[in-house]
Amino acid sequence: MIEAIKTAVKDMQGKMVSCRRDIHKHPEPGWTEFRTASLVAERLSELGYELKLGEAAIDRNMMMGVPSAEKLAEEMQRAEKEGAKKEWLMQMTGGLTGIVAVKKFSEDGPVVALRFDMDANDVQESRASNHFPQQEGFCSLHGQAMHACGHDGHTTVGLAVAEILVAQQDKLKGTIKLVFQPAEEGVRGARAMVENDDVDDVNFMLGAHFGFQMKHTGTIACNVTGFLATSKYDIHFVGKPAHAGAAPEQGKNALLAAACAALNLHAIPRHSHGASRINVGKLIAGSGRNVVADKAFMAIETRGASSEINSFIEQEALRIIKAAAAMYDVDVQIEKTGGAAGGSNSPELAAFLETKAKELDIFTTVAGQRDFGASEDFSYFMERVQNHGGKAAYMMIGADLAAGHHDSSFDFDEKAMGYAANMLAYSAVSLLLQGEEI
């Protein structure tokens, strides 16, 4: 089985590079992955997977940070012009770009799920002459949109794994679910898929990402711990304008309300049970020197070492924001634009994956435990599966990087896709054959 998978991945390397470069050239940020998701749906359908799209895959009420209806319509039209088939697009109206692909190999056996994120970043890609995508002609065609985090590679690997599993289907037991997720950036997309009960029956769930602490091609970390739970909010304070000299008493100062909130947010006490964070990342207010400010906008985030710790910081933050608005007698509008759970890999599954990585005998380094130290909304899948009695794990797959994640010069070594496809395909096959216990 190992040699068959290795051979298949080797034979697919050229196809993976072409696929990745096509997706890279046509990046689509969160909830606008119309072309990308359509290409994924088309290929998975050809391979014989049963597809769940639209509201069958996404709980519309749980979507966070969704672009305007006008923006969604504009992006949908562009996707069709760039080759997306209308039959798929029509099922994704309103930004419902998630896909769950299911293939049942037998009635018995475990349910194994793999997650692949598809979205791009709101980043203008570098046009420098030494930037590899620019040199090779697959730089982003879209302004202020770039695959600066490797999700073009993740999607490509997902399609490769889907093909490998079909080729091995006569030998497999159980059920495979391939989850192609929108809007990971800003941690906006996973919860809407989780709350649609897409993974409630899953025994084992895997996720992976290029880079982070594993910065060299040929390395891997299978025991990733310390996902920080997080919540993202946009806050709008709305007061009343007035002439600052002639009638200041008639105004209601939204700027002061926002400033008061910002200072007091940073006074929230740290939590004794683990890491906790609060950050005011943006504060924009006022309209003129001699006008009592009637509007203010604030973008904030909270984080915690666990969902419980983050919830404490989050609730304190909301209390302070509402109190500041009341103090200055202004209205406040609070919109949650993203979030992720806390969590860590299931230890037994992490140990299983380390064994499989060594059996593959392709990695120069199979690292021990690595702390993630950031947020990733795969943690919602992880938490849901674990709470339903299953096991979940996230891997960092090494890749040489041209620049850091979310940098306009980001690029990754395309050979890393082969390592990822080998690892995910072999792990999935091993779990399907292993049964429900490891």
N, C-alpha and C positions, 0 to 999 in steps of 0.2 A: 504493500500500500504506500509506504514512504516513497519508494522509487517511482511509482506511477505518478504520485503528486508532484515530485520534483521534476520529472520529465515534462509533465503538463505545464508547469509554471515556466520552465525554460522555453518551451515552445511558444508560450503566450507572451513572452517579454516584449516583443516588438509590437504586438497588438495592444498591450497595456500602455506602452509609451504613446502610441497614436491616440488612444482613448483619453489618456490623461491630458495630453496637449490640446486636444479638441475642447475638453471641458475647461481647461485653463484659459483658453482663448475666449470663451463665452461665459464669464463668471456671473453668478446670480446670488446676491445677498439674501438673507433670511426671508422666507415666505414668498420669494419670487423665483424659486428654482424651477420654473416651468419647463425650460428646455432640458435642463439636466434630468429632472424627474421623468420627463417624457422619453428621453433616450433610455433611461434605466427601465422604465415600464416596458418599452418596446423589446428590449433585449431579454428581460426576464420572461415576458410572454412567449417569445420565440423558444426559450429553453423549457417551457412547459410548467412554469410556476403559476399557482393560483394567486391572483393579485387582489389586495384590498387597497383602494384608493379613496380620495375624497373623505367624506364623513365616516366611511368605514375604517379609516386609518387615523383620523384626526378628530379630536373633540373640539369643535369650533369655539365653544365657550371657554376653553382653557388656553387658547392662543394668546401669547403676550407679545407686545411690541410689533403689531401688524402694521404694515404701510397703509396709506390711504387707499380707498377704492380706486381712485384715479391712477395712482402709481401701480397698483396691481394690474389694472386693465392695460396700462401702457407696457408693462413688462411682459404680459401675456401675448400681446400683439407682436412684440419684438421676438419672443421665443418662436412664434409661428413663422415669422419671416426668416428666422435662422435655422429652420428645419424641423421644429417640433410638430408632431402630428396632432391635428385638431381633435381626433377621437380621444387622445389622452388629456389634452389641455382642458377639454370641457368638463372633465371629472375633477379638475383642480381649481375651478373658479373660486375666487376669494382667498387664494393663497394656500389651499389645502394640498400642499405638494409632498406630503409624506406617503411612503409606500411600504406595505408589509407584504412580502412574497413568501408563500407557504408551499412546501412540498412534503407530502406524507409518503414515507418509504414503506412503513408497515403500521399496523394497528398497535403493536406493542413497541416498547422502546421509549426513550426520553424525548422531550421537546427541547431542542437546542436553538438558541437565537443568537444572531450576530448583528451588531449595529454599525452602520456606516453613515457619517454625516456628509451632507452634499453642498452646504452653502459657502459662499465667498464672503470676503470682508469689504467694508466700505473704505477701501484704500485705493489711491491712484497709483497704478503700477509704474515702477521706474522705467525710463526709456534710455538708461545709460547704455553705452556701447558694450560694456562688459557684463551686462545682465543677460544670463543665458536664454531666457525666453525671448528677449529682444533679438539676440543673435540668431536664434533658430526660427524666428517668425511665428511664435505662438503666444506673444504678449497679449494681454487683455485688449479686446476690442471695445470695452465699455468703460466710460469715464467713471471714476470714483467707485470702481468695483474690481477686485483682484482676489485670486486664490492665494492669500498670503499666509495660510495656515496648513496647507497640505490636504484640504478636503477633496480637491480634485483627484489626488492620489488615493484617498480613502474610498471614494466612489468607484474608481477604477478597480481597486483590489476587490471590492464587493462583487462586482460583475465577474471578475476572474474566478473567485471562489464559487459563485453560483454555477459557473460552467463546469468547474472541477467536480462539484458534488453531483451534478447530473450525470457526468461520465462514470461516476462510481455508484450510482443509485441502486444497482442490482445487488450490491454487497451491504447496503446500509439498512438500519432499522430506525424506527421512530419518526420524528418530524423535524424539519429544519424551518426556521423563520428567519428571513433576511429583512432587517428593518433599515430602510433608507430614510434618514431623518433630516428634515429641514431645520433651519434657524438655530443651529448650535451656538453660533456667535451671539453674544449677549445672553446666552443661556435661556433661550425663548421657546425652543421647539419640543424638547423631550417630554415635558409634562403633558402636553396636549395629546401625545401618543400614549403615554402611560395611562392617563385617565380614561382612555378609550378601551381599556382592558386588553390591550394588544399582547401583553406579556404575562398575564396572570397565570397562565398554564405552563410557563417555562420552567424547566428544571435547571438548565445551565444557560447563562448569557455572557457573551464576550463583547468587549469593545477594545479599540486600539487607536493609537495616535502616533504619527511620526514625530521624532525629535523630543522636545522638552529636555529632560535630563539625559536622555540617550542620544548624544549628538553625533555619533559615528555609525556609518553603515556597517551592518553585521553584528550589532549589539542588540540586546533586548532585556527588558525588565518585566517580569511576570507578576510580581507581588507589589502592586501599587496601592499605597495607603494614603490617608490624610486628605481626601477630597474636602474642600471647604464648602459648606453650605453658603448660599448667597441669595440676596434679594435686591433687585434693581427697581428704582422708582424715578419717575418724572413728577416734579411738584410745580404747580402753577399757583402763585399767589395773585389774587385779583383785588385791588383796592379802588380808590377813587382819586382821579387827578385834581389838582388845584394849583393856583398860582402860588409859588413859594414865598413871594413877598406880599402880595395883596390879600390873599385869603388862605394862609396855610392851614387854618383850623378847619377848613371845609374838606381837606383831603384825608385820605386813608392810605397810609404809606406801606405799600407792598414790599418795597426795598428793605425797610427796617424789619418787617416781619421775617423776610427771608434771611437777613443777616443775623437776627436773633436766633432763628432756628439753626443756622449753620454753626454758630458758636456753641450752642447748647447741645447739638448732636455730638460734637466732639467731647462733650463732658459726660457722656454715657459711661458708667463704670465698666471696666473690663470684667470678663466672666471668670470665676475661679476654677471652672471645670475644663477650660481649654481656651484655645486662641479665639479672639473675637476682634472684629474690625468694623469701623465706620468710616466712610469717606464721602465728602461733598466734592464731586468732581467738576461741577460746573455751576456757576451762579451768574445769571444775567438779569439786570434790573434797570428800570428807569427809562426816561425818554429825553430828558433835558436838564440842564443845570438849574433852571428856575421853575421846575415842575415837580410837585410832590408825586413821587413814583407810584403809578397805579398798577404796574405789572412787574412780576419777578418770576424767573424760572430757575429751578434748581434740579440738578441730576445727582442722585445719591446712590450709594450701594452699602449694604451690610454684608458681613461674612462671619461665619462661625465654624469651629472645628467639628460641630455636629449640627444637625437640623434644629435641635433643641436650643443650643446656644445662639444660633442665628435668629431663631424665633424671638428670643429674649431681646436681642439688639434691635431687631426689626420692630417689635411692638413698642419699645421705648422710643425709637426714632419717630414712629407715627404719632405717638402721644405728644412728643415735643413739637412736632410740626403743627399739629392741630392747636396746641396751646399757644404757640407763637402767633398763629393766625388770629386766635381769639384775643390775644393781648393787644394787637394792633387793629382789631375790628375789621379784618379783611377776610374775603372768602379764600378757600384753598381747594384745589382740585388735585387729587392724588391718583396717579396711574401706575400700576405695577407693570414694568416692561420686561422683566426677566427674573429667573430664579433657578436655583439648583439645590439639590439635597446634599447633605454631608454623607460620608461613608468611606468604606475601605473594602478591598477585595475579600471574598470568602477565602479563608486560609487554605482549606482543602483543595479548592479549585486552583488557587495560585500555585500550590505545590504540584498539582497535576500538570499544569501548564509548563512549569520549569522542567519537569521530566520530559515532556513532549519536545520542548525546545532543544534539550540535550540529545534526544533520540534523532532529531532531524540532522544534527551534526553539520549545521551550516553557519552557526553563530560563533563569532570569535569570543564573545562575552555573553554569558547568561547571568545577569546581575541578580543580587539578592534584593531585599526590600528597598523600595524607593518611595519617599514621601512626595506626594503630588504637590501639596502646598499651594494649590490654586483651586479654581472652580471649573467644572465641566458637567454639563447636564446629563451625561450618561449616568451620573449618580442617581437620577430619578429612576432609571431602569434598574440600576443596582439595588436601590432601596426597595422598590416594588417587588422584584423577584425574591430578594432575601426575606421580605415580610410575608411572602406566600410560600415559604419553605424551600425555595430554590437557592442556587448558588450563582454568584456573578463575579466577574473579574475583568480588569482593564489592564492592558499592556501598553508599554511605551516601546516602540520599535525604532531602533536607531537609524538615523539618516544624517549624512553630511549635509550641512545647511550653508547656503550662501549668506544668509542674514537671519536675524531672529524672527520668531513668529510675529506676524502682523506688521512687519517691516515692508516698505515698498520694494525692497530688493530681495525679498524672501524667495528662495527656491530650494528644492531638496533633490538629493541624488536619486534619480529614477530607478536605480538598482534596488533601492529599499523596497520598492513595490513587490519585487520577487520574494524578498525575505518575508514580507507581511502576508503575501498570498500563500506561501508555503506553510507558515505558522498557523494562520487562521483555518486553512483548509484541513491540515492534518489534525489540528485540535478539534475541529468540528466533527470530522470523521471518527476520531478516537472516542469522543463523548457519545456519539450516536451508537457506536459499537459497544461501549462500556456498560451502558445501562443507566439506571437512575441513581446509582450509588458510586461514589469514588472514594 
